[in-house]
Amino acid sequence: MPAKTGKEYIEGLKKANNNIYIHGERVDDVTEHPAFKNVIKSMANLYDLQYEKPEKMLYTSPTTDNKVGMTFLQPRSIEDLIKRREAIQEWARTSGGMMGRSPDYLNAEVMAMGVNNSLFAEGDPRFAENARNYYEYARENDISLTHTLIHPQVNRAKAQHQQKDANVALHLVEERPDGIIVDGIRLLATQGGITDEILVFPSTVKKAGELDDPYSLAFAIPNNTPGLKFISRESFDYGKSEWDHPLGSRFDEGDAIVSFENVFVPWERVFVCGNSSVCNRTFKETNAVVHMSHQVVSKNIVKTEFVLGVALSIMDAIGIDQFQHVQDKGTEIMLSLETMKSHLYRAEHNAKLDSSGTMTPDFAALDAARNWYPRIFPRLTEIVRILGASGLMGIPTEADFNHAEIGPIIHRGLQGKNLEGYERVQLFRLAWDLTLSAFGSRQTHYEYYFFGDPIRMGMTYFDNYDKEPFKQYVQDFLKKSSGVKASN
C-alpha cells in the first residue's frame, strides 16, 4: 500500500486499541484522550504533508511502484541523502523541531538495519532475512514506530545479571518452535501510545557481556500485542489553548514505561536473540547510528533555527537588539546554528557508499555534532530565558485579553516596541513554553540525554578519537626545536 494519510494513521490507532495507561486509568480511545489527541493530530499532519508535497516527501518504491515515504529511502548517492534530509527537515519545521521522535527517526534505523543485515546472521541466518523483510514491510505500510533501548534504573553500578531482582529488566524466558517469550520492563518509549509498533533494541552506549545474553534482544512487534502495556508519564498537554501553550498543546509526544508480561514474539520478527556480541555491534556495524544521527542533526538544525527566531523576535519586540550583551547572546545562537550546518554539510558531502550500496554520511562529522549539541542546547534555551527576563512571568492568558474589564488594560500595559500587548504576550508565551514550562523543561532534558549520558558519550568519543597524529605532530615539533638548539 502507498504512504499513509493522516486519516489512515488515526484510524489505525483506533482499530489497534493499544494497551495504554495514564493517570491510573486505561485509555479507551487514544485518539480522543486529552493527553494524546492533540499530538496525534500533529502526527496526522505529518502524514498529510506527504501528499501535500509529494515531490519532496514521497518516492517510488523499488518493489511495488507505490509512492512511499521519502524518509524510508535507501540513499545511493549524495543527491539521495540530500533528498531524504530535505524531507526530514520539512517535517521538523511543522513543530520547530520539537518532535524528536517523529517517524523519520526510526525509519532511518529500520532502513539501515534492513540493508546492512549480515551481522544478524551471526545469531541465525533467518535473522538477517527478518531485518530485510521488516524494512520492506515498514516502508510499504508506512509503519509508525516507537522504540525502547534501556533497562530500568535499579542499580546502575551492577550489570543486569547482577541485579537483586534479575528478572525486572526485559529478558528471554523461553524459545519455542514458533517464536520466543519475553518478560520484564524497558524504558523509555517516546510516542509509545501513539504509534503502530515498537522496536526493542540494545543501548547505543552501554555494552553487555556474555552473562547478559538473556537481556540481549532485538525484535519488533505491534503495539497491541497481548501482554504489552505502555504506562505513560503525566501529559504536558494540559488541555489549554494553543495560544496559551503553543508548543505543549500540540507536540507533547509523551514517554512511557513499557511492560512485557510473557509476550510472544514470532521468529520472523526477531533480529537478535540472546547474543550480547551482536547487540553490542548492532548500531555501528549496520550503520544505523550514522543514519539516525543524520536525521537528528538535520532536525536539530531546524530546532536551532526556531530558537534563534524566538530570540531575535524577543529582541525586536522590546527594543533590546542594540545592546552589546544582547547581540553577543544572539551571536552565540547563530554560531551554534552555523556550526551544526557545517557538520551536516561535511557529513553529506564526504559520504561514501558502504558494502550494501548505501550512501552513508561521514560519521566523524555527525558524531561530533551529536556529542556537542546536548552540551549546547541548554545554553540556547538559557539565552532565551535571559532575554525574556521578567517578561516570561508577565504572561496573561488569552482569556485575560478577552475579558471586557482587564483586557484593554493589559493590551496597553504589555505592549512592546513593535508589538501590541496581545501580540507581545503571545510571543512571550511561546518563549516560555519553549524554555520554562513543563514541556520546555522536558525539551532541554530530552536533548541533553538524547543519545545517552553526555559524559559517557564523551568518554567514548575521546577513546575512539584518533589521537596519535596530534601527539606525533608535537613530538616532531619538539625534535626539530631540539635540533635547532643543539646546532647553536
C-alpha positions in Angstrom: 0.0 0.0 0.0 1.2 3.6 -0.6 2.3 6.0 2.1 -0.5 6.6 4.7 -2.6 9.7 5.2 -3.3 11.4 8.5 -6.8 9.9 8.4 -5.4 6.4 7.9 -2.9 6.9 10.8 -5.7 7.9 13.2 -8.0 5.1 12.0 -5.2 2.6 12.6 -4.7 3.8 16.2 -8.4 3.5 16.8 -8.5 0.0 15.4 -5.4 -1.2 17.2 -6.7 -0.1 20.7 -3.2 -0.3 22.2 -2.9 -1.1 25.9 -2.1 2.4 27.3 -2.3 3.6 30.8 -2.1 7.2 32.1 -3.1 8.8 35.4 -4.0 5.4 36.8 -6.5 4.5 34.1 -6.5 2.5 30.9 -7.1 4.6 27.8 -10.2 3.6 25.9 -9.6 5.6 22.7 -6.1 7.2 22.5 -7.2 9.4 19.6 -9.8 11.1 21.8 -8.0 11.1 25.1 -7.0 14.7 26.3 -3.4 13.6 26.9 -2.9 12.3 23.3 -5.4 13.6 20.9 -3.6 16.9 20.0 -0.2 15.3 19.4 -1.9 12.6 17.3 -3.4 15.5 15.2 0.2 16.8 14.8 1.4 13.4 13.7 -1.5 13.1 11.3 -0.4 16.4 9.8 3.0 14.9 9.1 1.4 12.1 7.1 -0.9 14.5 5.2 2.1 16.7 4.4 3.5 13.7 2.4 0.6 14.2 -0.1 0.7 18.0 0.1 4.3 18.0 -1.1 4.7 14.6 -2.8 7.7 15.8 -4.9 9.6 16.3 -1.7 8.1 13.7 0.7 7.4 10.6 -1.5 9.3 8.4 -3.9 8.5 5.3 -5.9 9.0 2.0 -4.1 11.6 -0.2 -5.8 9.5 -3.3 -5.1 5.8 -2.2 -5.6 5.9 1.0 -7.6 3.8 2.6 -4.9 4.6 6.0 -3.6 6.2 5.6 -0.2 7.7 7.9 2.4 11.0 9.6 1.4 12.3 9.2 4.9 12.5 5.4 4.3 14.7 6.0 1.3 17.9 3.9 1.0 20.2 6.6 -0.4 22.5 5.5 -3.2 24.0 8.9 -3.9 24.8 12.2 -2.2 21.7 13.6 -4.0 19.6 10.9 -2.4 21.0 11.8 1.0 20.0 15.4 0.5 16.6 14.5 -0.7 16.0 12.5 2.4 17.3 15.3 4.6 15.0 17.8 3.0 12.1 15.6 3.7 13.3 15.2 7.4 13.5 19.0 7.7 10.2 19.6 6.1 8.6 17.5 8.8 10.7 19.2 11.5 9.6 22.7 10.5 6.0 21.9 11.4 6.9 21.7 15.1 10.0 23.9 15.2 12.0 20.7 15.7 10.1 19.9 18.9 9.0 16.4 17.9 12.2 14.5 18.4 10.7 11.1 17.7 8.7 11.9 14.5 8.5 8.8 12.3 11.7 9.7 10.3 14.0 8.9 13.2 13.2 5.2 13.3 12.5 5.0 9.5 16.2 5.7 9.2 17.1 2.9 11.6 15.0 0.2 10.0 16.4 1.2 6.6 20.0 0.9 7.7 19.5 -2.4 9.5 17.4 -3.8 6.7 20.0 -3.2 4.0 23.1 -3.9 6.3 21.7 -7.1 7.8 24.6 -9.6 7.6 25.6 -9.0 11.3 22.3 -10.5 12.4 23.0 -13.8 10.6 25.7 -14.5 13.2 22.9 -15.4 15.6 20.8 -17.2 13.0 20.7 -16.8 9.2 17.0 -16.1 9.3 17.5 -13.0 11.5 19.3 -11.2 8.6 16.3 -12.1 6.4 14.0 -10.8 9.1 15.7 -7.4 9.2 15.5 -7.1 5.4 11.8 -8.1 5.3 10.9 -5.8 8.2 12.4 -2.8 6.4 10.3 -3.5 3.4 7.2 -4.1 5.5 7.6 -0.9 7.4 8.3 1.1 4.2 5.4 -0.4 2.2 2.9 0.1 5.1 4.3 3.4 6.4 4.5 1.9 9.9 5.0 4.4 12.7 7.4 3.2 15.4 8.4 3.8 19.0 11.4 2.1 20.4 13.0 1.2 23.8 16.7 0.9 24.5 17.4 0.9 28.2 16.8 -1.2 31.3 15.2 0.2 34.5 17.3 2.3 36.8 17.5 -0.2 39.6 21.2 -0.3 40.4 23.4 1.3 37.7 26.5 0.0 39.5 25.8 -3.5 38.5 25.2 -5.4 35.2 21.7 -6.8 34.6 22.6 -10.4 35.7 24.0 -9.0 39.0 20.8 -7.2 40.0 19.0 -8.1 43.2 15.9 -9.0 41.1 17.5 -10.1 37.8 14.0 -10.6 36.2 12.9 -6.9 36.4 14.6 -6.0 33.1 13.2 -7.4 29.8 14.7 -10.8 29.3 14.3 -14.0 27.3 12.0 -16.5 29.1 11.7 -19.3 26.5 12.5 -20.2 23.0 9.7 -22.1 21.2 9.3 -23.6 17.7 7.2 -20.6 16.6 9.0 -17.8 18.5 10.2 -16.5 21.8 8.6 -15.5 25.1 9.9 -12.3 26.8 9.1 -10.7 30.1 10.1 -7.6 32.0 10.4 -3.8 31.9 12.0 -1.5 29.4 12.4 2.3 29.3 11.6 4.8 27.8 9.3 4.7 24.8 8.7 8.2 23.4 5.4 8.2 21.4 4.7 4.7 22.9 1.0 5.2 23.0 0.6 6.8 19.6 2.5 4.5 17.2 1.8 1.3 15.4 4.7 -0.9 16.5 7.7 -1.0 18.9 11.3 -1.7 18.2 13.2 -3.3 21.0 16.9 -2.8 20.6 20.1 -2.7 22.6 21.5 0.5 24.1 23.7 2.7 21.8 26.1 3.3 24.8 26.1 0.6 27.5 27.7 -2.6 26.4 26.7 -6.1 27.7 28.8 -9.2 28.4 28.0 -12.9 27.8 26.3 -13.2 31.2 23.8 -10.6 30.0 22.9 -12.7 26.9 19.3 -13.3 28.3 18.8 -9.5 28.1 20.4 -9.2 24.7 17.3 -8.9 22.4 16.2 -7.1 19.3 12.7 -7.5 17.8 9.7 -5.6 16.5 6.0 -6.3 17.4 2.7 -4.4 17.1 1.8 -2.2 20.0 -1.4 -4.1 20.6 0.4 -7.4 21.2 -1.2 -9.3 24.1 0.8 -8.7 27.3 2.3 -5.5 26.1 1.5 -2.4 28.2 2.5 1.3 27.9 2.5 3.2 31.2 2.7 6.9 30.2 4.0 9.7 32.2 1.8 12.7 33.1 0.9 14.6 30.0 2.4 18.1 29.5 -0.6 19.0 27.3 -2.8 20.5 30.0 -5.8 21.0 27.7 -5.1 24.7 27.4 -5.5 26.6 24.2 -2.8 26.8 21.5 -2.5 30.5 22.3 -1.6 29.8 25.9 0.5 26.7 25.3 1.6 27.0 21.7 4.0 24.0 21.9 2.8 21.8 24.7 -0.8 21.8 23.4 0.3 20.2 20.1 3.7 18.5 20.4 4.0 16.7 23.7 5.0 13.2 22.4 4.8 11.5 25.8 7.2 9.0 27.2 6.2 5.6 28.5 7.5 2.7 30.6 7.0 -0.5 28.7 5.9 -3.7 30.4 6.2 -7.0 28.7 4.2 -9.7 30.5 5.2 -13.0 28.9 4.9 -11.5 25.5 5.1 -13.8 22.5 7.3 -12.7 19.6 7.2 -14.8 16.4 10.5 -15.8 15.0 10.0 -13.7 11.8 10.0 -10.6 14.0 13.3 -11.4 15.9 16.6 -9.9 14.9 18.8 -10.7 17.9 18.1 -13.4 20.5 20.5 -14.0 23.4 23.6 -12.7 21.8 25.4 -9.8 23.6 28.2 -9.7 21.0 25.7 -8.9 18.2 23.8 -6.4 20.3 27.0 -4.5 21.2 27.9 -4.2 17.5 24.4 -3.6 16.0 24.3 0.2 15.7 27.8 0.6 14.4 28.1 -2.4 12.0 24.7 -1.8 10.4 25.5 2.0 10.1 22.1 2.6 11.9 23.8 5.0 14.3 25.1 7.0 11.3 21.7 7.4 9.5 19.9 8.0 12.8 22.5 10.7 13.6 21.9 12.2 10.2 18.2 12.6 11.0 18.9 14.0 14.4 21.4 16.6 13.2 19.0 17.6 10.4 16.2 18.0 12.9 18.4 19.9 15.4 19.3 22.5 12.7 15.6 23.3 12.4 15.3 23.4 16.1 18.2 25.8 16.4 16.7 28.0 13.7 13.5 28.1 15.7 15.2 29.0 18.9 17.1 31.8 17.1 13.9 33.1 15.6 12.3 33.3 19.0 15.4 35.1 20.5 15.5 37.6 17.6 11.8 38.2 17.9 12.1 39.0 21.6 15.0 41.4 20.9 12.9 43.2 18.3 9.7 43.2 20.3 11.1 45.1 23.3 13.9 47.0 21.7 16.9 45.4 23.2 18.7 44.4 20.0 21.2 47.3 20.1 22.7 46.3 23.5 26.1 44.7 23.3 25.4 41.8 25.6 22.2 41.1 23.8 23.8 40.9 20.4 26.5 38.7 21.9 23.9 36.2 23.1 22.3 36.3 19.6 25.7 35.6 18.2 26.0 32.5 20.4 22.9 31.0 18.9 23.9 32.0 15.3 27.3 30.4 15.8 25.7 27.2 17.1 23.4 27.1 14.1 26.2 27.6 11.6 28.4 25.0 13.3 25.6 22.4 13.0 25.1 23.3 9.4 28.8 22.8 8.8 28.8 19.4 10.4 25.9 18.4 8.3 27.4 19.7 5.1 30.6 17.8 5.8 28.7 14.7 6.6 26.7 14.7 3.4 29.4 15.8 1.0 32.0 13.4 2.4 29.5 10.5 2.3 30.7 7.2 0.8 29.0 4.0 -0.4 29.1 1.2 2.2 29.1 -2.6 1.4 25.4 -2.6 0.8 25.5 0.2 -1.8 24.0 2.7 0.7 25.4 6.2 0.6 26.5 6.7 4.2 27.3 10.1 5.7 30.7 10.9 7.2 30.1 9.7 10.8 33.0 11.8 12.2 31.1 15.0 11.5 27.8 13.6 12.8 29.5 12.1 15.9 30.9 15.5 16.8 27.6 17.2 16.3 25.6 14.6 18.3 28.1 14.9 21.2 28.2 18.7 21.1 24.5 19.6 20.8 23.4 18.1 24.2 26.0 20.3 25.8 25.0 23.5 23.9 21.2 23.2 23.8 20.7 24.0 27.5 22.7 27.2 26.9 20.5 28.1 23.9 17.3 27.9 26.0 19.1 29.8 28.8 19.7 32.7 26.4 16.0 32.9 25.6 15.2 33.0 29.3 17.8 35.7 29.9 16.5 37.8 27.0 12.9 37.4 28.1 13.6 38.2 31.7 10.5 39.2 33.7 8.5 39.2 30.5 8.4 35.4 30.7 6.5 35.7 34.0 4.2 38.5 32.9 2.2 36.4 30.5 -1.6 36.7 31.0 -3.7 34.1 29.2 -5.8 34.7 26.1 -8.9 34.7 28.4 -7.5 37.7 30.2 -7.2 39.6 27.0 -10.8 38.7 26.1 -12.1 40.0 29.5 -14.0 43.2 29.0 -12.6 44.9 32.1 -8.9 43.9 32.2 -8.4 43.1 28.6 -7.8 46.7 27.5 -5.6 47.3 30.5 -3.1 44.5 29.7 -3.3 45.1 26.0 -2.0 48.6 26.6 0.2 47.9 29.6 2.1 45.0 28.0 2.8 46.5 24.6 6.3 46.3 23.2 8.4 48.5 20.9 7.0 46.9 17.8 4.1 44.8 19.0 0.7 45.5 20.7 0.2 43.9 24.1 -1.8 40.9 22.7 0.9 40.0 20.1 3.8 40.6 22.5 2.4 38.3 25.2 1.6 35.7 22.5 5.3 35.8 21.6 6.5 35.6 25.2 4.2 32.7 25.9 5.9 30.9 23.0 9.3 31.6 24.6 8.0 30.5 28.0 6.7 27.2 26.5 10.0 26.7 24.8 12.1 27.1 27.9 10.2 27.2 31.3 7.0 25.2 31.1 6.9 21.5 31.8 7.1 21.0 28.0 10.1 23.3 27.6 11.9 21.8 30.5 11.4 18.3 29.1 12.8 19.5 25.8 16.1 20.6 27.5 16.3 17.4 29.4 15.4 15.3 26.4 18.1 16.9 24.2 20.7 16.5 27.0 20.2 12.8 27.2 19.2 12.1 23.6 21.9 9.6 22.8 22.6 8.7 26.4 24.6 10.3 29.2 26.7 13.0 27.6 29.7 12.3 29.9 29.7 8.6 29.0 29.2 9.6 25.3 32.1 12.0 25.7 34.3 9.2 27.2 33.5 7.0 24.2 34.2 9.8 21.8 37.6 10.5 23.5 38.5 6.8 23.4 37.7 6.4 19.8 39.2 9.6 18.5 42.4 9.2 16.5 44.8 11.0 18.9 48.1 9.7 17.6 48.6 12.2 14.7 48.3 15.1 17.1 50.8 13.7 19.6 53.2 12.8 16.8 52.9 16.4 15.5 54.1 17.7 18.8 56.8 15.2 19.1 58.1 16.1 15.7 57.9 19.7 16.5 60.0 19.2 19.7 62.6 17.1 17.9 63.1 19.9 15.4 63.3 22.5 18.2 65.9 20.4 20.0 67.9 20.1 16.8 68.0 23.9 16.4 69.3 24.4 20.0 72.0 21.7 19.6 73.3 23.3 16.4 73.6 26.7 18.2 
